Amino acid sequence: MRTRLKRWLYLLHRWLGIVMCAFFVMWFASGVVMMYVGYPKLTAAERLQHLPALDPAAPLLGPAQALAAAGIDSAPKNLRLSAASAGRPVYLATLADGSRAGAPVAIDAATGTLLRAIDTEHAVASAAAYAGGAVQARYAGLVDEDAHTHSRALDPHRPLHRVQLDDEAGTLLYVSSHTGEVVRDATRTERAWNYGGAWIHWLYPFRGNFFDRHWAAIVDGLSIAGIAVALTGTIVGLLRWRFARPYRSGSRSPYRAGMMRWHHLAGLAFALTTLTWIFSGLMSMNPWGLFSSGRGGPSVAAVYGDTDAMPAGAAPVQALLAGGNVRELRWVHRLGHELVLAYGPAGRPALLDARTAQAVNLDPDELRRAATELMPAPLARIRVLDRYDLHYYDRAPHTMTGGGDKPLPVWRIEFDDPAATWVHLDPYTGSILNSTDRPRRASRWLFAMLHSWDWLPLLERRPLWDAVLILFSLGGIALSATGLVIGWRRLRLSGHRFRA
């Protein structure tokens, strides 16, 4: 029985490994690429830097006037003003109800005209404004989805106009067909390395085609098969290793030379990191809903107040722009008051009263009282974070979790509910940045920590982080490449026997 079990263990590792080692080589190599070039994205900081400054002297309608002129009689989910569509000021809104609920719309801020389908000329003008007018923009066609736009965040903007800039970076811009704003940029370098990085690492060849609906199942299945190969290989490697006394050759491995010896040694040396990387890759998919608590998130109304109210717009837009070099205005509700966040090309936004256009500061005591009502559970504590830690930290913009807004200081509001919910709140703007609970924090450990090694003592000591990850990646490549060669030889030998 024991001999039969060992034989099945060897056979499973051998034949499943022939297939999976090809994926292992691909995953390890593309993982190194992703350390330096990520999947194309347009970060908030990039978008603000490329937006033209709003002219304080321009005759622009107030938000209430513009919404009324466009025939929108209910408060949008969010509302912002920027020169993001063909270089002209537009109100960009996401509707909350009606037949167009969830759809982004653009309203001309000078006339109140609701922009309809964005044509080629409009898309090229948006791209030219994004580029600052210093380079030529050439229309490159309309696509629903391509290799650089698989993100579901782009779904409300599809189909997408592609516009090629004649700049040094060879930037390709994607423009929303609904609002005319640039929603993604991809330089020549990002596009080229993407195919050897994120696109192949995330198995995106199975996205945007017949396999799209099965993509998650394919990733899960291959990850599980990879775990089986790594686990059985580790067991087989340990069984073949002589711990007590060496073989006659003097080696503790039965293989004297060649690929089998290198595969055995590399397998034992890098078994743990290979297994944890494949396992953590599976965890990134939240298989079987393991990290879904099933509980609702925080009640934002506790801090935001009545978000169903239409913008009062008492202060003229020109007064809100008086500070100069404003790239975007965003109307928000905080503690029952209507405020405006005025964003420049960089740094934190100015916080203005929507009725008076005067700078305001949120009352910390009032904000704390409101924060306690975010969850229907007792407040455990409020921690003030002045620096990043294991659960609230920033990554480089090109990385999967990088490029977001991670300001400091921030409040961590901890609740004594069954899921031990935490809410991160920006005390300056009153914005709820994110919420996390025990299952999501488990995901942070089992995915981000094990897969990307998002451990601050290591991240803060680059290039040590780079050296460690590249070393283990090269070990994984050696392990899987030798396995691939062994498997190919085995298949050729089996083919010769079959033909004989």
SVG drawing of the C-alpha trace seen along z (x, -y; Angstrom):
<svg xmlns="http://www.w3.org/2000/svg" viewBox="-36 -87 67 89">
<polyline fill="none" stroke="black" stroke-width="0.4" points="0.0,0.0 2.8,-2.4 4.7,-1.6 1.6,-2.1 1.0,-5.5 4.5,-6.6 4.3,-5.6 1.0,-7.6 2.7,-10.5 5.6,-10.3 3.4,-9.9 1.2,-12.9 4.1,-15.1 5.8,-14.0 2.8,-14.4 1.1,-17.3 4.5,-19.0 5.1,-18.7 2.2,-21.1 2.5,-23.3 6.3,-24.0 5.5,-26.0 3.1,-28.2 5.7,-28.4 8.4,-29.7 5.9,-32.3 4.7,-33.3 8.1,-33.8 9.6,-35.7 6.5,-37.9 6.5,-38.6 10.0,-40.1 8.7,-42.4 5.8,-43.5 8.2,-44.6 9.1,-47.5 6.4,-47.9 2.8,-47.4 -0.5,-47.0 -1.3,-50.4 -3.4,-52.7 -4.2,-56.4 -3.6,-57.4 -5.4,-60.2 -2.1,-62.2 -1.4,-61.7 -4.9,-62.8 -4.7,-66.0 -1.3,-66.9 -2.6,-66.6 -5.8,-68.5 -5.8,-72.1 -6.3,-74.7 -9.8,-76.0 -10.2,-79.7 -11.6,-81.8 -12.9,-84.4 -14.8,-81.9 -18.6,-82.4 -19.5,-79.0 -22.9,-77.8 -23.2,-76.7 -23.7,-73.0 -27.4,-73.3 -28.0,-75.4 -26.0,-73.0 -27.8,-69.9 -31.2,-71.6 -30.4,-72.6 -29.3,-69.1 -32.6,-67.7 -31.2,-66.0 -33.5,-66.5 -32.0,-64.2 -28.7,-64.4 -25.8,-62.5 -23.7,-60.1 -20.7,-62.3 -20.1,-65.6 -16.9,-67.3 -15.9,-70.1 -12.8,-70.0 -11.6,-70.8 -11.5,-67.1 -13.6,-66.8 -12.0,-68.2 -10.2,-70.8 -13.4,-72.5 -14.9,-72.7 -17.6,-70.1 -19.5,-68.8 -18.8,-65.1 -21.5,-63.2 -22.5,-59.7 -26.2,-59.3 -27.8,-57.6 -31.3,-56.7 -33.4,-56.5 -32.7,-54.6 -29.1,-55.8 -28.2,-54.9 -24.5,-54.3 -23.7,-55.8 -21.2,-58.7 -22.4,-61.8 -20.8,-65.1 -22.5,-68.4 -21.0,-71.5 -20.3,-73.9 -20.9,-77.0 -24.2,-76.0 -25.6,-73.1 -25.8,-70.9 -25.7,-67.2 -23.0,-65.7 -24.1,-62.8 -22.0,-60.2 -18.4,-61.4 -17.2,-61.5 -13.7,-61.1 -12.9,-64.8 -14.0,-65.2 -11.8,-62.3 -8.7,-63.7 -9.3,-67.1 -9.5,-65.5 -6.2,-63.7 -4.6,-66.9 -5.7,-68.8 -4.3,-66.0 -1.0,-66.3 -0.9,-70.0 -1.1,-70.8 2.6,-70.3 2.4,-67.1 0.3,-65.7 -2.6,-63.4 -3.7,-60.7 -7.0,-58.8 -6.3,-55.0 -9.8,-53.6 -12.7,-52.5 -12.3,-49.4 -14.6,-47.8 -11.7,-46.1 -8.1,-45.3 -5.0,-44.0 -4.5,-47.2 -8.1,-47.8 -9.4,-44.7 -10.1,-46.6 -13.7,-46.5 -13.5,-50.1 -13.5,-51.1 -16.8,-49.3 -19.0,-52.5 -16.8,-54.2 -16.9,-51.5 -16.4,-51.6 -13.2,-53.5 -11.6,-55.8 -7.9,-55.2 -5.7,-58.2 -2.0,-57.9 0.2,-60.8 3.3,-61.7 5.3,-62.2 8.7,-60.8 7.0,-58.1 4.7,-56.9 1.7,-57.3 -1.6,-55.7 -4.6,-57.3 -8.1,-55.8 -11.0,-58.3 -14.5,-57.6 -17.2,-57.4 -19.7,-58.8 -17.9,-61.7 -14.9,-62.5 -12.4,-62.3 -9.1,-60.4 -9.6,-57.4 -6.3,-55.4 -2.8,-56.1 -0.3,-53.6 3.2,-54.5 5.1,-52.4 7.2,-51.0 4.2,-50.0 2.5,-48.4 5.5,-46.4 6.5,-45.1 2.8,-44.5 2.8,-41.5 5.7,-40.0 4.4,-41.2 0.9,-41.7 -1.0,-40.6 0.5,-37.1 0.9,-36.9 -2.8,-37.4 -3.7,-35.1 -5.3,-38.0 -5.2,-36.1 -8.4,-34.5 -10.1,-37.9 -12.2,-39.8 -13.0,-36.6 -14.9,-33.3 -13.1,-32.4 -13.9,-35.6 -16.7,-34.2 -14.5,-31.3 -11.4,-33.4 -11.6,-33.2 -12.3,-29.4 -9.2,-28.9 -7.0,-30.9 -8.3,-29.1 -7.9,-25.7 -4.3,-26.3 -3.4,-27.7 -4.8,-24.6 -2.9,-22.3 0.3,-24.4 -0.1,-23.9 -0.5,-20.1 2.7,-20.1 4.7,-22.1 3.4,-20.1 4.0,-16.7 7.4,-17.8 8.4,-18.9 7.3,-15.5 9.1,-13.6 12.2,-15.7 12.4,-15.0 11.7,-11.3 14.6,-11.1 17.0,-13.0 19.3,-11.0 19.4,-12.8 21.1,-10.0 23.8,-8.8 24.7,-9.7 24.4,-7.5 27.4,-5.6 28.3,-8.6 28.8,-10.6 25.8,-12.8 22.6,-13.0 20.7,-13.3 20.3,-10.1 21.0,-12.1 24.7,-12.6 24.5,-15.2 22.4,-16.8 18.9,-18.3 17.5,-15.8 20.1,-16.8 19.6,-20.5 15.9,-20.1 16.1,-18.1 18.4,-20.7 16.5,-23.7 13.3,-22.1 14.4,-21.6 16.0,-25.1 13.0,-27.0 10.1,-24.7 8.7,-26.9 8.7,-30.2 7.3,-28.4 4.5,-26.9 3.7,-30.2 3.7,-32.2 1.3,-29.8 -0.9,-29.6 -1.0,-33.3 -1.8,-33.8 -4.8,-31.6 -5.8,-33.7 -5.7,-36.9 -8.8,-35.5 -10.8,-35.2 -11.7,-31.6 -15.1,-30.4 -15.6,-33.8 -13.2,-33.0 -12.6,-36.6 -16.1,-37.9 -17.7,-38.6 -21.2,-39.0 -21.7,-42.1 -22.4,-45.5 -19.8,-48.3 -19.8,-51.4 -22.8,-53.8 -21.2,-56.7 -24.2,-58.9 -23.0,-59.1 -20.0,-61.3 -21.2,-62.5 -24.8,-63.5 -27.6,-63.9 -26.0,-63.0 -29.3,-63.0 -29.5,-66.8 -28.9,-68.6 -25.9,-71.0 -26.9,-74.3 -24.3,-76.1 -24.7,-79.4 -21.1,-80.4 -20.3,-81.2 -17.8,-78.8 -15.6,-81.8 -15.3,-82.4 -14.4,-78.7 -11.6,-79.1 -10.2,-82.3 -7.3,-80.4 -5.8,-79.9 -4.3,-76.9 -7.3,-74.7 -7.6,-71.6 -10.8,-70.1 -13.7,-71.0 -15.5,-68.2 -18.7,-68.7 -19.0,-66.6 -21.1,-66.4 -19.4,-66.3 -21.1,-66.3 -24.3,-67.6 -22.7,-70.5 -22.0,-70.9 -18.3,-71.4 -16.0,-71.6 -12.6,-70.0 -10.5,-72.2 -7.6,-70.1 -4.4,-71.6 -2.0,-69.7 -0.4,-68.1 -0.8,-67.9 -3.8,-68.0 -7.0,-69.8 -8.3,-73.0 -11.5,-72.5 -14.0,-75.2 -17.6,-76.0 -19.9,-75.5 -22.0,-78.5 -19.4,-81.0 -16.2,-79.7 -14.3,-80.3 -11.7,-77.9 -13.0,-75.6 -11.7,-73.1 -13.7,-70.1 -14.3,-70.1 -12.3,-67.1 -14.7,-66.5 -17.8,-66.6 -16.0,-64.3 -15.2,-61.9 -18.8,-61.8 -20.0,-61.1 -17.3,-58.4 -18.7,-56.4 -21.9,-56.0 -20.3,-54.4 -21.1,-50.9 -24.0,-49.6 -21.5,-48.4 -19.7,-49.8 -16.6,-51.8 -13.5,-50.0 -10.9,-52.8 -9.8,-55.5 -6.1,-55.3 -4.3,-58.2 -1.8,-56.9 1.1,-59.3 3.0,-56.7 2.2,-53.6 1.8,-50.2 1.1,-46.6 -2.5,-47.3 -2.4,-50.9 0.5,-51.6 1.3,-52.9 2.9,-51.1 4.6,-52.5 2.0,-53.8 2.7,-51.1 1.9,-48.3 -1.5,-46.6 -2.4,-48.3 -0.5,-51.5 -1.5,-54.8 -4.4,-55.4 -4.9,-58.2 -3.1,-57.1 -2.8,-60.4 -1.3,-60.8 -2.3,-61.3 -5.3,-59.1 -7.8,-57.8 -8.3,-54.1 -11.7,-53.7 -12.0,-50.2 -15.4,-48.7 -16.2,-45.9 -18.4,-44.0 -18.1,-40.2 -16.0,-41.0 -13.7,-43.5 -14.3,-46.2 -11.8,-49.0 -12.5,-52.2 -9.8,-54.5 -10.9,-58.1 -9.0,-61.2 -9.5,-63.8 -8.6,-66.7 -11.3,-66.0 -13.6,-63.8 -13.3,-61.2 -13.8,-57.5 -10.8,-55.9 -11.6,-52.3 -12.9,-49.7 -11.5,-46.3 -12.6,-43.5 -11.1,-40.2 -11.6,-38.3 -10.1,-41.1 -7.1,-41.4 -6.6,-37.7 -6.5,-38.2 -3.9,-40.9 -1.7,-38.4 -2.4,-35.5 -2.2,-37.4 -0.3,-40.8 2.2,-39.6 3.0,-36.3 2.8,-37.3 4.2,-40.8 6.1,-40.7 4.3,-43.9 6.2,-44.1 7.2,-47.6 10.6,-46.8 11.5,-45.2 9.7,-47.8 11.4,-50.6 14.8,-49.1 15.1,-48.9 17.0,-47.6 16.9,-44.8 13.3,-44.0 14.3,-43.8 17.3,-41.6 15.3,-39.1 12.4,-38.8 14.6,-38.5 16.7,-35.9 13.7,-33.7 12.2,-34.4 15.4,-33.2 15.3,-30.1 11.8,-29.4 12.8,-29.8 15.6,-27.4 13.3,-24.9 10.6,-25.1 12.9,-25.4 14.8,-22.3 11.4,-20.5 10.3,-21.7 13.4,-20.3 13.0,-17.0 9.3,-16.8 10.1,-17.5 12.7,-14.8 10.2,-12.4 7.5,-13.2 10.0,-12.7 11.1,-9.4 7.4,-8.3 6.8,-9.4 9.6,-7.3 8.4,-4.2 4.9,-4.7 6.0,-4.9 8.2,-1.9"/>
</svg>
